[in-house]
Amino acid sequence: MGMTNNKTVLDWIDQQIALCKPEKVVWIDGSEEQLEALRQEACATGEMYKLNQEKLPGCYLHRSDPTDVARVESRTFICCEKKEDAGPTNNWMDPKEMYAKLNKLYDGSMKGLTMYVIPYCMGVVGSPFAKYGIELTDSIYVVLNMAIMTRVGKDAAAYLDEGFIKGLHAKRDLNPDDRYIVQFPQDNAICSVNSGYGGNVLQGKKCFALRIASNLGRQEGWLAEHMLILGIQNPQGEVRYVTGAFPSACGKTNLAMLIPPEGYQKDGWKCWCVGDDIAWMRVGPDGRLWAVNPENGFFGVAPGTNEKSNPNALHTTQKGTIFTNVALNLDDDTVWWEKLDKNPPHNALDWMGNPWSPETAGGRPAAHPNSRFTAPAKNCPCISPEFENPNGVPISAIIFGGRRAKTAPLVYQSRDWAHGVFVGSIMGSEKTAAAEGTVGETRRDPMAMIPFCGYHMADYWQHWLDMEKSISNPPKIFNVNWFRTDDKGEFIWPGFGENMRVLEWILKRCFDETGARETEIGYLPNVDDINLEGVDVSRETLADLLSVDKALWTEEVAGIRDFYRQFGDKLPKALADELDALEARLKA
């Protein structure tokens, strides 16, 4: 039955079997035969729907419960021993109390059902970066998604030891009031219950790769970050790598799969995607930071993905993909979502399985706004040749970004490592939809980690600051803002592939190949440092995009002070000093 002889692992599984009381237990060996049998079973029960195998080979549709369509931050907990270690940005409960609550919910939750044991690896199996875990689940949907997103089965099981990450998931009755996504850092344990939605139940993703791993990184001296990894190949054939952290709706996936502008392509520039969401970074023997993407697939938002916005992502979904909460075109058994194309299906079922056509929908969307695709990374047309490299890729630049209408310039470089950590700690986005609160209000999301940091945010910043001691050859740190607007609220910078022009300057800065001018906030390009050939942006417009408005930045300083206040005495002194220094430069 098992694939491991490790007593710690087997004892833990036996305890969970006794608690959940499944009718049978099946180990996932990672074989195509076993996965295919599970796909057929899921189609027979209606859990999945087999799509047109000529047009979308190996692709399936799944609909989650309408109450269960997104990550729920209010139901997500970090249950470390002491409340103060979770910090002000995480929900906390006493671990004993939380275990008692969860055990009641898990008790008998799998009666009459199968418990699947998924041994899985984050990272390349056997590599220095790799971490191993088990997720126990009663959901075939979870098994099939984990088989895309991670490396599952016998190969991973061979490496299981006492330090494995324990994961338990039960769908139970999907009651939103009893829905919990809980991380226990001191036990390396993850528990989710009453959800079937990917972000809450594919435990390798945010739960392990960020919340648990950020804590392991602090203990072991590395970084687990919510970052894309992109390789940029210049005309000389040299590839340089950047990582980037962006809050949601800031173009992270588009940047991860960037297609250079036509003129750049003609000159021989290419971009390679190493990862779209998570980067684990360690110091290499050469004193540089080396990064891997610990995932094996993409869990992307479908609406808005199209041939123009992100052709590489779209092509990645054309085979072996599970679509969740998109519309089904009944005429040919294919899928559709908003902004896929200009031809919505007239005979369709919406994401809840109800008849849908543009004539009768009355504005009701066909696909849920957070509908998803789970696609194998190897399908991506621009997947990096280094994707499976066990040692990762060397990072030249770390890029932070947000959505700011006026404050942040198109790009600026931090003065040094500590100033770069400061730049990451203050990043944020202005709210765009009134439903989320005040339009224009800045939601701070340091390093894009607010929902994913597995411990106190101020301790996390201190860990970043401490990393400088071990990185003798550190990457340079930058901030970008593709979202500056004019007085009519229109975006000034064209974005998408044109962002390559900014990346070119960033990488030249990393290798001392171009100049910059010093400003109050950091180093900015001179207007002539950014290549405008073939893009409809004037030098005057670019000069405006690269301007620093002292009055706005003085307001920004006040906003940062407000944000920092919640961290009290834990705020690293280095960051308080950086803020004071910024204020002093603005006043000078």
URFEN-V920885 format. One record per residue. RES is the residue in one small letter. OMEGA is omega in radians with two decimals (none if undefined). D_LAST is the distance of its C-alpha to the last C-alpha in Angstrom with 2 decimals. Layout:
# URFEN-V920885
RES;OMEGA;D_LAST  RES;OMEGA;D_LAST
This chain:
# URFEN-V920885
m;-3.07;71.32  g;3.06;68.21  m;3.13;66.41  t;3.04;65.27  n;-3.07;67.11  n;-3.03;64.07  k;3.13;65.31  t;-3.12;61.90  v;-3.06;61.39  l;3.11;64.95  d;-3.14;64.97  w;3.13;61.82  i;3.13;63.33  d;3.13;66.57  q;-3.11;64.72  q;3.08;63.06  i;3.13;66.45  a;-3.12;68.01  l;-3.00;65.29  c;3.07;65.16  k;3.09;68.92  p;3.09;68.93  e;3.06;72.32  k;-3.09;71.54  v;-3.12;68.90  v;3.06;68.03  w;3.12;65.95  i;-3.05;63.95  d;3.10;64.88  g;-3.10;62.73  s;3.12;65.81  e;-3.13;66.01  e;-3.11;69.44  q;-3.13;68.14  l;3.14;65.12  e;3.10;67.43  a;3.12;69.82  l;3.08;66.95  r;-3.13;65.83  q;3.12;69.41  e;-3.13;69.63  a;3.10;66.38  c;-3.14;67.77  a;-3.12;71.08  t;-3.12;69.43  g;3.12;67.08  e;3.08;63.95  m;3.14;63.23  y;-3.08;64.51  k;-3.10;65.44  l;3.14;63.97  n;-3.00;65.62  q;3.02;66.19  e;-3.10;66.69  k;-3.10;63.39  l;-3.07;61.41  p;3.09;63.22  g;-3.09;62.63  c;-3.08;60.49  y;3.07;60.89  l;3.07;59.60  h;3.01;58.86  r;3.09;58.15  s;3.10;56.49  d;-3.11;57.24  p;3.09;55.44  t;-2.90;53.80  d;-2.94;52.51  v;-3.09;50.35  a;3.00;46.89  r;3.12;45.07  v;-3.07;44.95  e;-3.11;41.83  s;-3.13;43.27  r;-3.10;46.35  t;-3.02;44.57  f;2.92;44.37  i;-3.08;43.17  c;3.02;45.80  c;-3.04;44.69  e;-3.05;46.25  k;-3.11;43.44  k;-3.05;41.56  e;3.12;38.21  d;3.09;38.47  a;3.08;38.51  g;-3.01;35.22  p;-3.07;34.08  t;3.13;34.22  n;2.95;37.89  n;-3.11;41.16  w;2.93;43.14  m;3.10;46.70  d;-3.07;48.68  p;-3.12;50.32  k;3.14;53.79  e;-3.13;53.53  m;3.10;52.31  y;-3.13;55.07  a;3.13;57.64  k;-3.09;56.44  l;-3.09;56.42  n;3.05;59.76  k;-3.12;61.41  l;-3.14;60.14  y;-3.02;61.17  d;3.11;64.57  g;-3.04;67.21  s;-3.11;64.66  m;3.10;66.29  k;3.13;69.95  g;-3.09;71.88  l;3.07;68.97  t;2.96;68.08  m;3.08;65.31  y;3.11;63.73  v;-3.09;62.36  i;2.97;59.61  p;-3.09;58.65  y;-3.13;55.50  c;2.95;52.97  m;-3.03;49.25  g;3.14;48.59  v;-3.11;51.31  v;3.10;54.30  g;-3.10;54.57  s;-3.12;51.10  p;-3.12;48.74  f;-2.88;46.40  a;3.01;49.23  k;-2.99;49.65  y;3.13;52.85  g;3.01;53.82  i;2.93;56.58  e;3.02;56.37  l;-3.09;59.45  t;3.04;59.86  d;-3.05;62.57  s;3.06;61.07  i;3.10;62.27  y;3.12;59.22  v;-3.14;57.02  v;-3.04;59.23  l;3.07;59.09  n;3.11;55.31  m;3.13;54.71  a;3.06;57.02  i;-2.97;54.65  m;-3.09;51.30  t;3.08;52.24  r;-3.00;54.89  v;2.96;57.78  g;-3.00;61.19  k;-3.08;63.22  d;3.13;60.76  a;-3.08;58.03  a;-3.11;60.62  a;-3.08;61.64  y;-3.10;58.28  l;3.06;58.25  d;-3.07;57.97  e;-3.06;57.10  g;-3.06;53.39  f;3.12;53.99  i;-3.07;51.97  k;3.13;54.31  g;3.09;54.20  l;3.09;56.45  h;3.02;56.52  a;3.12;59.07  k;-3.07;59.14  r;-3.11;61.33  d;3.10;61.53  l;3.13;57.97  n;-3.08;57.43  p;-3.12;53.72  d;3.11;53.83  d;-3.13;54.86  r;3.14;52.59  y;2.98;50.61  i;-2.92;48.55  v;3.05;48.03  q;3.06;46.63  f;-3.00;47.83  p;-3.08;45.63  q;3.12;47.73  d;-3.01;50.87  n;-3.06;49.43  a;3.10;51.07  i;3.11;50.44  c;2.98;52.50  s;-3.08;52.62  v;3.10;55.21  n;3.01;56.14  s;3.01;54.19  g;-3.06;55.33  y;-3.02;52.09  g;-3.05;50.65  g;3.14;47.15  n;-2.95;48.78  v;3.01;51.83  l;-2.86;51.12  q;3.09;49.96  g;-2.99;48.98  k;-3.04;46.10  k;-3.04;43.27  c;-3.09;45.28  f;-2.95;46.00  a;3.09;43.68  l;-2.99;40.54  r;3.11;41.23  i;-3.06;43.71  a;3.12;42.36  s;3.10;38.74  n;3.09;40.32  l;3.14;42.52  g;3.11;39.56  r;-3.12;37.79  q;-2.98;41.04  e;3.05;41.87  g;3.04;38.50  w;-3.06;37.94  l;2.99;36.17  a;-2.94;37.92  e;3.12;35.67  h;-2.97;35.95  m;2.94;35.35  l;3.02;37.11  i;-3.05;37.99  l;3.04;38.24  g;-3.13;39.60  i;-3.08;38.66  q;-3.12;41.21  n;-3.09;40.28  p;3.10;42.92  q;3.10;43.62  g;-3.13;44.79  e;3.12;42.06  v;3.09;40.90  r;-2.99;37.42  y;3.05;36.65  v;2.92;33.80  t;-3.12;33.66  g;3.09;31.90  a;-3.13;31.35  f;3.01;31.34  p;-3.10;32.28  s;3.13;35.52  a;3.10;35.74  c;3.00;32.96  g;-3.08;35.36  k;-3.11;35.83  t;3.11;39.55  n;3.14;39.10  l;-3.12;36.59  a;-3.11;38.95  m;-3.03;41.75  l;2.99;39.83  i;-3.07;41.96  p;3.07;40.29  p;-3.04;40.42  e;-3.12;43.62  g;3.10;42.21  y;3.13;40.82  q;3.13;44.20  k;-3.13;46.04  d;3.08;43.98  g;3.08;45.00  w;3.08;42.04  k;3.05;43.12  c;-3.10;41.62  w;3.13;43.24  c;3.01;42.85  v;3.13;43.03  g;-3.10;42.04  d;-2.96;40.86  d;-3.01;39.83  i;3.08;39.80  a;2.96;38.76  w;-3.04;39.82  m;3.10;37.90  r;3.09;39.03  v;3.13;38.12  g;3.13;40.70  p;-3.13;42.36  d;3.12;40.05  g;3.07;36.92  r;2.99;35.88  l;3.09;35.76  w;-3.05;38.97  a;2.93;39.47  v;2.91;42.58  n;-3.07;43.24  p;-3.10;45.57  e;-3.12;47.17  n;-3.10;50.08  g;3.10;49.62  f;3.06;47.35  f;-2.92;47.31  g;3.06;45.74  v;-3.08;45.36  a;-3.05;48.06  p;-3.12;47.11  g;3.09;45.02  t;-3.14;46.22  n;-3.04;48.09  e;-3.13;49.02  k;-3.02;45.93  s;-3.11;43.17  n;-3.11;44.29  p;-3.12;47.61  n;3.11;47.37  a;-3.12;47.14  l;-3.11;49.98  h;3.11;52.21  t;-3.05;51.57  t;-2.99;53.28  q;3.05;56.48  k;3.05;58.43  g;-3.01;58.71  t;3.01;56.25  i;3.08;56.43  f;-3.14;55.07  t;3.03;54.26  n;2.97;54.34  v;3.13;54.51  a;3.10;57.27  l;3.05;60.66  n;-3.03;62.27  l;-3.12;65.94  d;-3.11;67.26  d;3.10;66.38  d;3.00;64.93  t;-3.07;61.43  v;3.10;58.09  w;3.03;55.70  w;-3.14;52.34  e;3.12;50.07  k;3.02;48.55  l;3.08;50.82  d;-3.09;52.47  k;-3.07;53.65  n;3.11;57.14  p;-3.14;57.26  p;-3.13;60.65  h;3.13;63.16  n;-2.98;65.14  a;2.93;62.75  l;3.12;62.05  d;-3.03;58.56  w;3.10;56.66  m;3.12;58.84  g;3.12;62.05  n;3.12;62.77  p;-3.09;64.06  w;2.91;61.27  s;-3.08;61.22  p;-3.10;58.67  e;-3.01;61.25  t;-3.00;61.80  a;-3.12;58.47  g;3.10;56.97  g;3.13;53.44  r;-3.09;54.11  p;3.10;52.53  a;3.13;54.98  a;3.07;52.78  h;-3.12;50.63  p;3.10;46.90  n;3.11;46.44  s;-2.89;49.61  r;2.89;49.50  f;3.02;51.06  t;-2.98;51.73  a;3.12;52.26  p;-3.13;52.94  a;-3.07;50.07  k;3.08;52.66  n;-2.97;53.36  c;-3.10;49.93  p;-3.11;50.41  c;3.13;47.19  i;-3.05;47.63  s;3.01;46.43  p;-3.14;49.18  e;-3.04;47.24  f;-3.11;47.57  e;-3.11;50.29  n;-3.06;48.86  p;-3.12;49.19  n;3.14;46.26  g;-3.12;43.84  v;-3.10;41.41  p;-3.04;38.46  i;3.11;35.04  s;-3.09;32.47  a;2.97;29.84  i;-3.07;29.07  i;3.01;27.86  f;-3.13;26.56  g;3.09;26.84  g;-3.09;26.98  r;-3.11;27.68  r;-3.06;24.61  a;-3.02;25.20  k;-2.90;21.70  t;-2.99;18.89  a;3.06;19.57  p;-3.12;20.06  l;3.12;23.47  v;2.92;22.55  y;-3.09;19.84  q;3.10;20.36  s;-3.09;19.04  r;-3.10;17.69  d;-3.06;20.70  w;-3.09;23.36  a;3.10;21.57  h;3.09;18.69  g;3.08;21.63  v;3.07;23.34  f;-3.13;20.26  v;3.09;20.33  g;-3.06;24.06  s;-3.08;23.76  i;-3.03;21.69  m;-3.14;23.83  g;3.13;25.84  s;3.05;27.59  e;-3.11;27.88  k;-3.06;31.43  t;-3.08;33.59  a;-3.09;36.84  a;-3.10;37.23  a;-3.07;39.68  e;-3.07;36.99  g;-3.07;35.15  t;3.06;32.55  v;3.14;31.90  g;3.11;28.26  e;-3.09;27.67  t;3.02;26.01  r;-3.14;28.40  r;3.10;26.65  d;-3.07;28.87  p;3.12;27.35  m;-3.06;28.92  a;-3.02;31.40  m;-3.09;33.14  i;-3.12;33.14  p;-2.92;36.88  f;-3.11;37.82  c;-3.00;36.21  g;3.12;39.18  y;-3.05;37.41  h;-3.07;34.39  m;-3.13;31.28  a;3.05;29.09  d;3.11;31.75  y;3.08;31.66  w;3.12;27.95  q;3.10;28.77  h;3.07;31.62  w;-3.13;29.35  l;-3.13;27.08  d;-3.12;30.30  m;-3.09;31.69  e;-3.10;29.29  k;-3.06;31.53  s;3.14;34.55  i;-3.08;33.11  s;-3.09;33.03  n;-2.94;32.48  p;3.00;30.20  p;3.03;29.61  k;-3.03;26.16  i;-3.05;24.61  f;2.99;23.58  n;3.08;23.02  v;3.08;24.89  n;-3.12;25.33  w;-2.82;28.47  f;3.06;28.31  r;-3.13;25.75  t;3.07;27.70  d;-3.07;28.00  d;3.10;28.61  k;-3.12;32.20  g;3.11;31.29  e;3.09;32.67  f;-3.11;31.26  i;-3.10;29.64  w;-3.05;30.22  p;3.05;33.95  g;-3.12;33.64  f;-3.08;36.73  g;-3.11;37.91  e;3.09;35.15  n;3.07;32.71  m;-3.10;34.36  r;3.12;32.13  v;3.12;29.03  l;3.12;30.99  e;3.12;31.95  w;-3.14;28.34  i;-3.09;27.66  l;3.06;30.72  k;3.10;30.04  r;-3.12;26.68  c;-3.10;28.70  f;3.09;30.98  d;-3.11;28.51  e;3.13;30.24  t;-3.09;27.38  g;3.08;23.86  a;3.05;20.53  r;-3.10;17.02  e;3.07;13.98  t;-3.14;11.55  e;-3.02;9.17  i;-3.09;12.60  g;-3.10;14.79  y;3.10;17.02  l;3.08;18.46  p;2.84;21.61  n;-3.06;21.80  v;-3.09;24.05  d;-3.14;27.00  d;-3.11;26.73  i;-3.09;28.34  n;-3.14;32.03  l;-3.10;32.89  e;3.07;36.53  g;3.08;38.92  v;-3.07;36.48  d;3.08;36.02  v;-3.11;32.25  s;3.09;30.94  r;-3.13;28.10  e;3.12;26.40  t;-3.14;26.86  l;3.12;25.55  a;3.11;22.42  d;3.12;21.91  l;-3.09;22.69  l;-3.13;20.04  s;3.11;17.21  v;3.14;14.21  d;-3.03;13.91  k;-3.12;10.53  a;3.13;12.61  l;-3.14;15.23  w;3.08;13.15  t;3.03;11.80  e;-3.14;15.59  e;3.13;16.36  v;3.12;14.51  a;3.11;16.77  g;3.12;19.72  i;3.11;19.23  r;3.11;19.17  d;-3.11;22.37  f;-3.11;23.94  y;-3.01;23.25  r;-3.07;24.76  q;-3.09;28.28  f;3.01;28.18  g;-3.08;27.86  d;-3.11;28.21  k;-3.11;29.10  l;-3.13;25.59  p;-3.11;24.87  k;-3.12;22.36  a;-3.12;20.87  l;3.06;19.95  a;3.13;18.50  d;3.12;16.31  e;-3.13;15.27  l;3.10;14.34  d;-3.11;12.26  a;3.10;10.46  l;-3.13;9.99  e;-3.14;8.69  a;-3.14;6.11  r;3.14;5.12  l;-3.13;5.62  k;-3.00;3.82  a;none;0.00
